[in-house]
């Protein structure tokens, strides 16, 4: 969706670093060993991205926010026993310091989807390292997202029904999403 929104609005898109990330493949092979390293890498990467964006004049779309790591991924790894309490506390302290220096996004767009829809999207992406994600891990992440989104108050939030709107294949559904975003960002009259 980020790419389609970028093209529609003429905004730059910034994706999660999955290509040059030196920990991602290792993490999926041995989550307990690499969870802290991976989360610190993402935290650093997202924070740097926010600082760079703040210094520029472009309007951008971020594929994933700094908040998701701290509210979903790191707590999930900790609760699963894949990240020690010492590492988790260190991570959270660093996250709190970093986020005290930044502003939240102008609009957070959350695509809400069921597990079967998520599995289909993962399959369609065809990323080799995602092939080893367990269903239990995916369910836990989805529940963490649902819990977090219910309490999100940092800024504007738009929830999109990812089960019933196919914005990739259906242009009409994409148009519906554009209308929703326009209303949130620009009000009734642009």
C-alpha positions in Angstrom: 0.0 0.0 0.0 2.9 2.4 0.7 4.0 2.3 -2.9 0.5 2.9 -4.2 0.0 5.8 -1.8 3.3 7.3 -2.7 2.5 7.3 -6.4 -1.0 8.7 -5.8 0.1 11.6 -3.6 3.6 12.2 -5.0 5.2 11.5 -1.6 8.4 9.7 -1.0 8.1 6.2 0.6 10.5 4.8 3.2 10.4 1.1 3.7 11.5 -1.1 6.5 15.1 -2.3 5.9 14.7 -5.9 5.0 17.3 -6.0 2.2 20.5 -4.9 4.0 19.5 -5.8 7.5 22.4 -7.9 8.8 20.2 -9.7 11.5 16.9 -10.6 9.8 17.9 -13.9 8.3 19.8 -15.0 11.5 16.8 -13.9 13.6 14.4 -16.2 11.8 16.9 -19.1 12.2 17.6 -18.5 15.9 15.1 -16.0 17.4 16.4 -16.2 21.0 20.0 -15.5 20.0 19.3 -12.6 17.6 16.1 -10.9 19.0 17.8 -8.1 20.9 20.3 -7.4 18.0 17.5 -7.3 15.5 15.3 -5.0 17.6 18.2 -2.6 18.3 19.0 -2.5 14.6 15.4 -1.6 13.7 15.2 1.0 16.5 18.4 2.6 15.3 17.3 2.4 11.7 13.9 3.9 12.3 15.2 6.7 14.6 17.8 7.7 12.0 15.1 7.7 9.3 12.9 10.0 11.4 15.8 12.4 12.0 16.6 12.5 8.3 13.0 13.0 7.4 12.7 15.9 9.9 15.6 17.6 8.3 14.1 17.4 4.8 11.2 19.2 3.2 9.5 16.2 1.6 6.3 14.6 2.7 6.9 10.9 3.2 5.2 7.7 3.9 6.8 5.2 6.3 6.1 1.6 5.8 6.5 0.9 9.5 6.9 3.2 12.5 9.3 3.2 15.4 6.3 2.6 17.8 5.6 -0.8 16.3 8.9 -2.3 17.4 8.5 -1.1 20.9 4.8 -1.9 21.3 4.5 -5.1 19.4 7.7 -6.9 18.3 10.0 -6.4 21.3 7.3 -7.1 24.0 6.2 -10.2 22.0 9.8 -11.5 21.9 10.2 -10.8 25.7 6.9 -12.5 26.6 7.9 -15.5 24.5 11.1 -15.8 26.4 13.1 -14.9 23.3 14.5 -11.7 24.8 15.8 -11.5 28.3 14.3 -9.0 30.8 17.7 -7.2 30.9 17.8 -6.7 27.2 14.1 -5.8 27.0 14.5 -3.1 29.7 17.5 -1.7 28.0 15.6 -1.6 24.7 12.6 0.1 26.3 14.8 2.7 28.0 16.5 3.5 24.7 13.1 3.7 22.9 11.7 6.1 25.5 14.7 8.4 25.2 14.5 8.4 21.4 10.7 9.0 21.2 11.0 11.9 23.6 12.9 13.7 20.9 10.5 13.1 18.0 6.9 13.7 16.9 4.4 11.0 16.0 3.3 10.6 12.4 0.6 13.0 11.0 -1.6 10.0 10.4 -1.0 6.4 11.3 -2.8 4.0 8.9 -3.4 0.6 10.4 -4.5 -2.2 8.0 -6.5 -4.6 10.2 -6.6 -8.2 9.0 -7.3 -11.7 10.1 -4.7 -14.4 10.3 -5.7 -16.1 7.0 -5.4 -12.7 5.2 -2.0 -12.1 6.8 -0.8 -15.5 5.7 -2.0 -14.9 2.2 -0.1 -11.5 2.1 3.1 -13.1 3.4 2.8 -15.9 0.8 2.2 -13.4 -2.0 5.3 -11.3 -0.9 7.4 -14.4 -1.3 10.2 -13.3 1.0 12.3 -16.4 1.8 13.1 -15.4 5.4 9.3 -15.1 6.2 8.7 -18.7 5.1 9.7 -19.9 8.6 7.3 -17.7 10.6 5.2 -19.9 12.8 1.4 -19.5 12.9 1.6 -19.0 16.7 4.2 -16.2 16.3 1.9 -14.5 13.7 -1.1 -14.8 15.9 0.8 -13.3 18.8 1.9 -10.4 16.7 -1.6 -9.8 15.3 -3.0 -9.7 18.9 -0.3 -7.3 20.0 -1.2 -5.0 17.1 -4.9 -5.2 18.0 -4.1 -4.4 21.6 -1.8 -1.5 20.7 -4.1 0.1 18.2 -6.9 0.2 20.8 -4.7 2.4 23.0 -2.9 4.5 20.4 -3.3 8.2 21.3 0.0 9.7 19.9 -1.8 11.2 16.8 -4.5 10.7 14.2 -5.3 7.0 13.4 -7.1 5.5 10.4 -8.1 1.8 10.6 -8.6 0.1 7.3 -10.4 -3.2 6.9 -7.7 -5.3 5.2 -10.1 -8.3 5.0 -12.7 -6.7 2.8 -10.8 -4.0 0.9 -8.3 -5.3 -1.7 -6.4 -2.1 -2.4 -3.8 -4.0 -4.4 -6.0 -5.6 -7.0 -9.2 -3.5 -6.8 -8.8 0.2 -7.9 -12.2 1.1 -6.5 -11.1 -0.2 -3.0 -7.9 1.8 -3.3 -10.1 4.9 -4.2 -12.1 4.3 -1.0 -8.9 4.3 1.0 -7.7 7.5 -0.7 -11.0 9.2 0.3 -10.6 8.0 3.9 -7.0 9.3 4.1 -8.0 12.7 2.4 -10.7 13.1 5.1 -8.3 12.5 7.9 -5.5 14.7 6.5 -7.4 17.4 4.8 -10.9 17.4 6.2 -14.0 17.2 4.0 -12.8 19.9 1.6 -9.3 19.6 0.2 
